[in-house]
Structures are given as C-alpha cells and as structure tokens.
C-alpha cells in the first residue's frame, strides 16, 4: 500500500536531514529515502572523519614540538589504528545523534534507493517515489505533495586513473586506510587535496601535490594562496603547479609512478600510493530524473532561487545543484526550500555571505570577494592586513604564521571580503560572516571591542588597518 507524505526527501545527508527536521517542525509529514547511512557524505566520508584525522595529525605534530613549550617527552609514536578507532567513534556518536533527531521529529526513514516516477495511477504528475529497499523486500511506493532531491555528490576521477581503493584512492577510500604509506602523490591542489596533504605531512608521510592550475586553492585570495604555498613547502610538501598529469604513464608494479608535464617537460613522480582529488560529480543518475521535466545542465540540476526545479513541486539542494559544495550551504538551502514549499516566504540565500573553511595547518577561512574579484567587479578598493606574529595570543600558542585581510569599498566603506590564514581562523570567520550579513563597515568591526589576549584581535587590527589606524603594526 502506498504511503502519502507532505514531503519526501531523497538523500539523508546534511542538507536532506536538516530540511526534514525543519519540515517536521513546520508540521509536515516527512519521510527520508537514504540508500546508505543517515548523515551522508559529510558525516561518514567527508567533513567529520577527515577533521577527526586532521585533529590527530595536529596533536601528533604538536607533541613532537612539545620541547618548544618546555615540555620534555619521549619520542612520540603514532598508533594509526587508534587514530582510526577514534575517528569512527566520533562518526558513530554523531550518527546515533542524527537517528535520535529523526525519531524526535517523527520522520520516517526508508533504507533503499529512491527513484522518481512519472505520472501514474498513483499521481497525475511526476513525483511518486519508488523505493528499492535494501532488505530485498518489495518496493515501497511513497506519494508526496513535494519532493526534495538532496542526493549529494561523489568523488571524480580522471580518465585512465582508475581507482582501485588501495594504490589509487579518492578521499572515500583514503579515510579507511589501515596503515599510512611512507609517501603519496596527491593529484589536485584544491581544498580536499590540501587538507589531505597537510594531514598526511603532519603524520610523517612524504607528500607531493600535482595541481593542473597555476596555483593551489584557485578560489582563494592571492595573498592567502602565497602564504599557504610558503607554509606547505615549509612542512616539506612538494607542491607542483601547472602540472598536467598523464594517466597513460601510471605504473603500479612497485608502489605507483606517474608522469606529469611541467613547463613542457615530462617529469616522473613516484610514491607508495596516489590520492586523486579533482572535484566531485553530482549524483543525478538512476534517481528517475528522466521521468520528469527537470532540467540538468553541465551535470547539475537547475533550480530557481527557492530551489524549485522545472517541476514546481520538486525541489533540489546541495551538491546536486552545483555551486558551493559545502554542508552548511546545503543545510541552509534545505531550510529555504522547505520554508518556501510551506509558504513561509523565506529570503533567498546570498552566497556572498557564506563563509568557507579549509582545515589544513595553517587553516584558511574567508567570506565575500577576493581582492581580484572586487577589482574585476570594478570596485575602488582599500585593504587592511594584519599578521598574527603581532598578536600576543598567537605567540602564546606558538603559531604566528598567517594574517587577517579585509577588503572594503573605498567609496562607500562597505565590507567586501575577509580572508584569513593562520591558527584557528575557521573558528574566527563567523564574526566576519555576521559583519557581511549586517552590512558592516571596517570602522564598525574595529569599534567592536576584541578581548585581550585573543587571536580575534587580529580582526580588529586588520579592520583598523584598512584606514591605516592599526595600533600594533
């Protein structure tokens, strides 16, 4: 017998389950269809497990540097099995929490692969969901008033670089390594590639990054990129930019070796393993889109500003619509979509207000326009930059590399962008995000009293520096 719902969510990742909770709080009858685990990529194969590993790498690195703080320890050793156990414990705890939230919200969970059906005996419009149950039981039919597609994305590979999960991995397989390699080649110097490079280097792995573009982290501010490249090289990471990997040269007989064309020369790189980190592809296949009028362009679902597809009762959010492939973005998109279908008149999302974070060592965080983007948009800009080496708390922490940079409109004094690289900046960026939402000026940020001693003083100093009024620099 078919079940009727106000909303069926395809995909139980961060965007999907957050949307389901919001819908439940608005009084809607909700179901989620998830073929794997609730929490999706972020909880099980992305944000959380990778940050757990990064934290272990940070502790290992800091322990080796303990002598600098007057603490004498024996030569630390790494128990990678314990590292993995801790990571999995964190994931399991959060997974249990999500399951509890589903029960609290009385949200039904269907474990299986959901496909959208076209008009049928169940409904005159497309949108009925057929669930191929994981347990092998007969397909479940769900008849929703609205559908939310939140099927996420999967790691891309490169033609010819077939992932075997052992010698050649994506981040999915790397998270489950039972032991660390002595060396690794990372193909791709974007956010994921740089986080893994930083983590593995701190664990003692010899790391080479091959990046096709002329710089790593191509979406970040140029000053941040320069600082990151300097700090990565200081760690001993070999960063090779403008490197065109040649997949047909891959050899896996003893470890791996591969050639890349750099400045017109074919150079061979060798390591125990390879990590392919070249972006992610939206999961749009095998979910029944062909049974609808939904438009897919460049591999992603097209929506309006409230995440409606061409089928107005079917919405889509998160990685499956492209854009900023971030868990916190998917969550807010999901809330907006649900509030729209519930006639709550939500504000459309301003992506210029979204903070982004990179959890490497050092960390990177930003919100708004880069300096180059501001120039490209013909703003008359002024900038303020303040280094952590002039901040007392950074000296106390023993982490003085990096800076805070603020970009403002010289004509209106409006805040255009904030970019940070250094200790704990991923925790500091929310102040800048709030400033963007409130349309603050650098003067207003500077007028906010930053307690001493804190790392956040760098934000206040950078805000004053926009007009040359910094105190400690």
C-alpha positions as CSV (number, residue, x, y, z in Angstrom):
1,X,0.0,0.0,0.0
2,X,1.3,3.4,-0.9
3,X,2.2,5.9,1.8
4,X,1.3,9.6,1.5
5,X,3.5,12.4,2.7
6,X,3.7,16.2,2.6
7,X,7.4,15.8,1.8
8,X,9.7,13.0,0.7
9,X,13.5,13.8,0.8
10,X,15.7,11.8,-1.5
11,X,19.0,11.7,0.4
12,X,19.7,11.7,4.1
13,X,22.9,13.7,4.1
14,X,23.3,17.0,6.0
15,X,21.1,19.0,3.6
16,X,18.5,16.3,3.5
17,X,18.1,15.6,7.2
18,X,18.2,19.3,8.2
19,X,15.5,20.0,5.7
20,X,13.4,17.1,7.0
21,X,13.8,18.4,10.6
22,X,12.7,21.9,9.6
23,X,9.7,20.5,7.7
24,X,8.7,18.4,10.7
25,X,8.8,21.5,12.9
26,X,6.5,23.2,10.4
27,X,4.0,20.4,10.9
28,X,4.6,18.5,7.7
29,X,4.5,14.7,7.5
30,X,8.1,13.8,6.2
31,X,10.0,10.8,5.0
32,X,13.6,10.4,4.0
33,X,14.9,7.8,1.5
34,X,18.6,7.0,2.0
35,X,20.4,4.1,0.3
36,X,23.4,4.2,2.7
37,X,23.7,5.9,6.1
38,X,21.9,8.9,7.6
39,X,24.3,11.8,7.7
40,X,25.6,11.2,4.2
41,X,29.0,12.1,2.8
42,X,29.7,14.8,5.4
43,X,29.2,12.6,8.4
44,X,30.6,9.3,7.1
45,X,33.0,10.1,4.2
46,X,33.8,13.8,4.4
47,X,33.7,16.7,6.9
48,X,33.6,14.8,10.2
49,X,36.0,11.8,9.6
50,X,38.6,14.0,7.8
51,X,38.6,16.6,10.6
52,X,39.0,13.8,13.2
53,X,42.1,12.6,11.3
54,X,43.3,16.2,11.0
55,X,43.0,16.7,14.7
56,X,45.0,13.6,15.4
57,X,47.7,14.8,13.0
58,X,47.7,18.2,14.7
59,X,48.2,16.6,18.2
60,X,51.0,14.4,16.8
61,X,52.7,17.4,15.3
62,X,52.3,19.5,18.4
63,X,53.6,16.6,20.6
64,X,56.8,16.5,18.5
65,X,57.1,20.2,19.2
66,X,56.5,20.0,22.9
67,X,60.1,20.8,23.8
68,X,59.5,24.3,22.5
69,X,56.9,24.8,25.3
70,X,59.2,23.5,28.0
71,X,57.7,20.0,28.0
72,X,60.1,17.1,27.6
73,X,58.6,13.9,26.2
74,X,60.0,10.7,24.8
75,X,59.9,10.4,21.0
76,X,56.2,10.2,20.2
77,X,54.9,7.3,18.1
78,X,51.8,7.2,16.1
79,X,49.2,4.4,16.6
80,X,47.2,4.8,13.4
81,X,44.8,2.0,14.4
82,X,43.9,4.1,17.4
83,X,43.6,7.2,15.2
84,X,41.1,5.4,13.0
85,X,39.2,4.0,16.0
86,X,38.8,7.5,17.4
87,X,37.6,8.8,14.1
88,X,35.0,6.0,13.8
89,X,33.8,6.6,17.4
90,X,33.1,10.3,16.6
91,X,31.2,9.3,13.5
92,X,29.2,6.7,15.3
93,X,28.3,9.1,18.1
94,X,27.1,11.7,15.6
95,X,25.3,9.1,13.6
96,X,23.4,8.0,16.7
97,X,22.5,11.6,17.3
98,X,21.0,12.1,13.8
99,X,19.0,8.9,14.2
100,X,17.7,10.3,17.5
101,X,16.7,13.5,15.8
102,X,14.7,11.6,13.2
103,X,12.8,9.8,16.0
104,X,12.2,13.0,17.8
105,X,10.8,14.6,14.6
106,X,8.7,11.5,13.8
107,X,10.4,11.4,10.4
108,X,10.1,8.1,8.6
109,X,13.3,6.5,7.2
110,X,13.2,4.3,4.2
111,X,16.5,2.5,3.6
112,X,17.0,2.0,-0.1
113,X,17.3,3.6,-3.5
114,X,14.6,6.0,-4.3
115,X,13.5,6.8,-7.9
116,X,11.1,9.5,-9.1
117,X,8.3,8.1,-11.2
118,X,6.4,9.9,-13.9
119,X,2.6,10.4,-14.0
120,X,1.0,7.1,-13.0
121,X,-2.0,5.6,-11.3
122,X,-0.6,7.0,-8.0
123,X,-0.4,10.6,-9.2
124,X,-1.3,12.7,-12.3
125,X,2.1,14.4,-12.0
126,X,5.6,13.2,-11.7
127,X,6.9,12.8,-8.2
128,X,5.8,9.4,-6.8
129,X,8.8,7.8,-5.2
130,X,9.6,4.1,-5.7
131,X,12.0,2.8,-3.1
132,X,14.0,-0.3,-3.9
133,X,14.5,-1.5,-0.3
134,X,17.9,-2.5,0.9
135,X,16.5,-5.5,2.7
136,X,15.2,-7.0,-0.5
137,X,11.6,-6.6,0.3
138,X,9.0,-5.4,-2.2
139,X,9.4,-1.8,-3.4
140,X,7.7,0.8,-1.3
141,X,5.6,3.5,-3.0
142,X,5.6,7.0,-1.5
143,X,3.2,9.6,-2.7
144,X,4.4,13.1,-1.6
145,X,3.0,16.5,-2.2
146,X,6.5,17.8,-2.5
147,X,9.9,16.1,-3.2
148,X,13.3,17.4,-2.2
149,X,16.3,16.0,-4.1
150,X,19.4,16.0,-1.9
151,X,21.4,13.2,-3.3
152,X,24.8,14.9,-3.0
153,X,27.9,14.1,-5.0
154,X,30.7,11.6,-5.4
155,X,34.4,12.0,-5.9
156,X,35.5,12.4,-9.5
157,X,38.4,10.6,-11.0
158,X,40.4,11.2,-14.2
159,X,40.1,9.0,-17.3
160,X,42.9,6.5,-17.1
161,X,43.4,6.9,-13.3
162,X,41.1,4.0,-12.3
163,X,40.6,4.0,-8.6
164,X,41.4,0.6,-7.0
165,X,40.9,1.7,-3.5
166,X,44.4,0.6,-2.5
167,X,47.2,2.1,-4.6
168,X,45.0,4.7,-6.3
169,X,42.3,6.2,-4.0
170,X,39.8,9.0,-3.7
171,X,39.2,10.6,-0.3
172,X,36.4,8.0,0.3
173,X,39.0,5.1,0.3
174,X,41.7,7.1,2.0
175,X,39.6,7.6,5.1
176,X,39.7,3.9,5.7
177,X,43.4,3.2,5.2
178,X,44.6,0.7,7.8
179,X,48.1,2.0,7.7
180,X,49.8,5.1,6.4
181,X,52.0,5.0,3.3
182,X,55.5,6.4,3.6
183,X,54.9,8.6,0.6
184,X,51.9,9.7,-1.5
185,X,51.2,11.7,-4.7
186,X,48.1,13.8,-4.5
187,X,46.5,14.8,-7.8
188,X,44.7,18.0,-7.2
189,X,45.5,21.0,-5.1
190,X,42.0,22.2,-4.2
191,X,40.5,22.2,-0.7
192,X,40.4,18.4,-0.2
193,X,43.8,17.9,-1.7
194,X,45.4,20.5,0.5
195,X,43.7,19.2,3.7
196,X,45.0,15.7,3.0
197,X,48.4,17.0,2.1
198,X,48.6,18.9,5.4
199,X,47.3,16.0,7.4
200,X,49.5,13.3,5.9
201,X,52.6,15.5,6.1
202,X,51.9,16.0,9.9
203,X,51.6,12.3,10.2
204,X,55.1,12.0,8.7
205,X,54.2,11.0,5.2
206,X,56.3,12.4,2.3
207,X,53.7,14.3,0.1
208,X,53.8,15.6,-3.4
209,X,50.8,17.6,-4.8
210,X,50.3,17.9,-8.5
211,X,48.0,20.7,-9.4
212,X,46.9,21.4,-13.0
213,X,46.2,25.1,-12.4
214,X,49.0,27.7,-11.9
215,X,48.3,27.8,-8.2
216,X,46.8,25.7,-5.4
217,X,43.4,26.7,-3.9
218,X,42.3,28.6,-7.1
219,X,39.2,30.2,-5.5
220,X,41.2,31.8,-2.6
221,X,42.6,35.3,-2.4
222,X,46.1,35.6,-3.9
223,X,47.7,36.7,-0.6
224,X,46.3,33.6,1.1
225,X,47.5,31.3,-1.6
226,X,51.0,32.7,-1.4
227,X,51.1,32.2,2.3
228,X,49.7,28.7,2.1
229,X,52.2,27.6,-0.6
230,X,55.0,29.0,1.6
231,X,53.7,27.1,4.7
232,X,53.1,23.9,2.8
233,X,56.7,24.0,1.4
234,X,58.0,24.7,5.0
235,X,56.3,21.4,6.0
236,X,58.3,19.7,3.3
237,X,55.4,19.2,1.0
238,X,56.4,19.2,-2.7
239,X,53.8,21.4,-4.5
240,X,54.0,21.3,-8.3
241,X,51.7,23.7,-10.1
242,X,50.8,23.8,-13.9
243,X,51.3,20.1,-13.8
244,X,49.4,18.1,-16.5
245,X,49.2,14.5,-15.2
246,X,49.5,11.9,-17.9
247,X,47.3,9.0,-16.9
248,X,48.6,6.6,-19.5
249,X,52.0,6.7,-17.8
250,X,50.6,5.3,-14.5
251,X,52.6,2.3,-13.3
252,X,51.5,0.3,-10.2
253,X,54.1,-2.5,-10.2
254,X,56.0,-1.3,-7.2
255,X,54.1,1.4,-5.5
256,X,53.0,3.9,-8.1
257,X,54.8,6.1,-10.6
258,X,53.3,8.6,-13.0
259,X,54.5,11.4,-15.3
260,X,53.3,14.9,-15.4
261,X,54.1,17.6,-18.0
262,X,55.6,20.6,-16.2
263,X,56.8,23.5,-18.3
264,X,56.9,21.3,-21.4
265,X,58.9,18.6,-19.7
266,X,57.6,15.1,-18.7
267,X,58.7,14.5,-15.1
268,X,58.2,11.2,-13.2
269,X,56.8,11.2,-9.7
270,X,57.0,8.1,-7.5
271,X,55.2,7.2,-4.2
272,X,53.6,4.3,-2.3
273,X,50.1,5.5,-3.1
274,X,48.1,8.1,-5.1
275,X,45.2,10.2,-3.9
276,X,43.0,11.6,-6.7
277,X,41.3,14.8,-5.6
278,X,39.9,16.5,-8.6
279,X,36.5,17.6,-7.5
280,X,33.1,15.9,-7.1
281,X,30.2,15.0,-9.5
282,X,26.5,15.5,-8.7
283,X,24.6,12.3,-8.1
284,X,21.9,12.8,-10.7
285,X,21.9,9.3,-12.3
286,X,19.5,6.5,-11.5
287,X,17.1,8.7,-9.5
288,X,14.4,8.9,-12.1
289,X,15.0,12.5,-13.5
290,X,14.2,11.2,-17.0
291,X,10.6,10.7,-15.8
292,X,10.3,14.4,-15.1
293,X,10.7,17.8,-16.8
294,X,13.6,18.6,-14.5
295,X,16.4,20.3,-16.4
296,X,20.0,19.1,-15.9
297,X,22.8,21.2,-17.4
298,X,26.5,20.6,-17.0
299,X,25.8,17.7,-14.8
300,X,23.7,19.5,-12.2
301,X,20.0,20.1,-11.6
302,X,18.8,23.6,-12.5
303,X,16.6,25.4,-9.9
304,X,15.3,28.9,-9.1
305,X,16.3,30.9,-6.1
306,X,14.0,28.9,-3.9
307,X,15.4,25.6,-5.2
308,X,12.3,24.7,-7.3
309,X,13.1,22.7,-10.4
310,X,11.0,23.0,-13.6
311,X,8.6,20.6,-11.8
312,X,7.4,23.2,-9.2
313,X,6.6,20.6,-6.5
314,X,10.1,19.0,-6.8
315,X,12.9,20.9,-5.2
316,X,16.7,20.2,-5.2
317,X,19.5,21.4,-2.9
318,X,23.2,20.8,-2.1
319,X,25.9,19.3,-4.3
320,X,23.3,18.0,-6.8
321,X,22.7,21.6,-7.9
322,X,26.3,22.6,-8.1
323,X,27.5,25.9,-6.7
324,X,29.2,25.9,-3.3
325,X,29.6,22.2,-2.4
326,X,29.5,22.7,1.4
327,X,27.5,21.0,4.1
328,X,26.4,24.3,5.7
329,X,25.3,25.6,2.3
330,X,23.2,22.5,1.7
331,X,21.6,22.9,5.2
332,X,20.5,26.5,4.5
333,X,19.3,25.7,1.0
334,X,17.2,22.9,2.5
335,X,15.7,25.2,5.1
336,X,14.9,27.8,2.4
337,X,13.3,25.1,0.1
338,X,11.1,23.7,2.9
339,X,10.0,27.1,4.1
340,X,9.1,28.0,0.5
341,X,7.0,24.9,0.0
342,X,5.3,25.6,3.4
343,X,4.5,29.2,2.3
344,X,6.8,30.8,4.9
345,X,8.1,33.4,2.4
346,X,11.8,32.8,3.2
347,X,14.6,35.1,2.0
348,X,16.6,33.8,-0.9
349,X,20.1,32.9,0.0
350,X,23.0,35.3,-0.5
351,X,26.0,33.2,-1.4
352,X,28.3,36.2,-0.9
353,X,27.6,35.8,2.8
354,X,28.7,32.2,3.0
355,X,32.0,31.6,5.0
356,X,34.3,28.9,3.6
357,X,36.9,27.0,5.6
358,X,40.0,24.9,4.9
359,X,41.1,22.8,7.9
360,X,44.7,22.3,7.0
361,X,47.6,23.6,9.0
362,X,47.6,26.5,8.8
363,X,43.8,26.9,8.5
364,X,42.2,29.1,5.9
365,X,38.8,30.9,6.1
366,X,37.1,33.5,4.0
367,X,33.8,35.3,3.3
368,X,32.9,37.6,0.4
369,X,35.0,38.8,-2.5
370,X,38.7,38.2,-3.0
371,X,40.8,41.3,-3.9
372,X,40.9,40.2,-7.6
373,X,37.1,39.6,-7.7
374,X,36.5,43.0,-6.2
375,X,38.7,44.6,-8.9
376,X,37.0,42.5,-11.6
377,X,33.7,43.9,-10.4
378,X,35.1,47.4,-10.7
379,X,35.1,48.3,-7.1
380,X,37.5,51.0,-5.9
381,X,39.0,49.1,-3.1
382,X,41.1,49.6,0.1
383,X,42.6,46.8,2.1
384,X,43.8,46.2,5.6
385,X,46.1,43.3,6.6
386,X,47.4,42.3,10.0
387,X,49.8,39.5,10.8
388,X,49.4,37.0,13.6
389,X,53.0,37.4,14.6
390,X,52.0,40.8,16.2
391,X,49.2,39.1,18.3
392,X,50.1,38.1,21.8
393,X,47.8,35.0,21.9
394,X,49.4,33.7,18.7
395,X,52.8,33.9,20.3
396,X,51.4,32.1,23.4
397,X,50.0,29.4,21.1
398,X,53.3,29.1,19.2
399,X,51.5,29.7,15.9
400,X,52.4,33.0,14.4
401,X,52.2,32.4,10.7
402,X,49.5,34.0,8.7
403,X,47.3,37.1,8.8
404,X,43.8,38.6,8.5
405,X,43.0,40.6,5.4
406,X,40.0,42.9,5.0
407,X,38.8,44.3,1.7
408,X,36.4,47.3,1.6
409,X,34.8,49.6,-0.9
410,X,36.9,52.9,-0.8
411,X,33.9,54.9,-2.0
412,X,31.2,53.6,0.4
413,X,33.3,51.9,3.1
414,X,31.2,48.7,2.7
415,X,32.8,45.5,3.7
416,X,33.6,43.4,0.5
417,X,35.6,40.4,1.8
418,X,37.5,39.0,4.7
419,X,40.3,36.4,4.3
420,X,42.3,34.7,7.0
421,X,45.1,32.2,7.1
422,X,46.6,31.1,10.4
423,X,45.7,29.5,13.7
424,X,42.0,28.7,14.5
425,X,40.7,31.0,11.7
426,X,37.9,28.6,10.9
427,X,36.5,29.4,14.3
428,X,37.0,33.1,13.8
429,X,35.4,33.6,10.4
430,X,31.9,33.7,11.8
431,X,32.5,37.3,13.1
432,X,33.3,38.3,9.5
433,X,30.3,36.4,8.3
434,X,28.0,38.3,10.7
435,X,29.6,41.6,9.6
436,X,28.7,40.7,6.0
437,X,25.1,39.9,6.8
438,X,24.8,43.2,8.8
439,X,26.5,45.1,6.0
440,X,29.1,46.4,8.5
441,X,32.0,48.7,7.7
442,X,35.6,48.1,8.8
443,X,35.1,51.0,11.3
444,X,32.2,49.2,12.9
445,X,34.3,46.0,13.2
446,X,37.1,48.0,14.8
447,X,34.6,49.6,17.2
448,X,33.6,46.1,18.4
449,X,35.9,45.5,21.4
450,X,38.0,42.4,20.9
451,X,39.2,40.9,24.3
452,X,42.9,40.7,25.0
453,X,44.7,38.4,24.6
454,X,42.8,36.6,21.8
455,X,43.5,35.6,18.2
456,X,40.4,37.6,17.2
457,X,42.3,40.8,18.0
458,X,43.8,40.3,14.5
459,X,40.4,41.0,13.0
460,X,40.0,44.3,14.9
461,X,43.6,45.3,14.0
462,X,43.0,44.4,10.3
463,X,39.8,46.5,10.3
464,X,41.7,49.5,11.7
465,X,44.5,48.8,9.1
466,X,42.0,49.4,6.3
467,X,42.4,53.2,7.0
468,X,45.9,52.9,8.4
469,X,44.9,53.1,12.0
470,X,46.2,49.8,13.3
471,X,47.7,50.0,16.8
472,X,50.3,47.2,16.9
473,X,51.6,47.2,13.4
